Amino acid sequence: WCPACMVMEHEVWSDKAVGDVANARFVPVHIDVDDREHAAISRRYEVGAIPTVLILDSEGQVLREAASMSRAETLKFLSDGLATNVQG
């Protein structure tokens, strides 16, 4: 139902270049925060708005966070996140 989420789903996450970068060093997970089964995850990561994109380390700590992004912004966010992930 979220217009920004729909744009991200149809124009960003479905893009091959974005998928390639996302899958290079991350384990992509999509969580529907409107589903009550995911309420604990929403609370843990203090998701107050959707869409929220998080990059977590192996311990579940947030390394980077963003909201709705264009394809280009997402590629930069993920690429910068690769550097953070490698360094951190």
Secondary structure, 3 states (H helix, E strand, C coil): CCHHHHHHHHHHCCCHHHHHHHHHHCCCCCCCCCCHHHHHHHHHCCCCCCCCEEEECCCCCEEEEECCCCHHHHHHHHHHHHHHHHHC
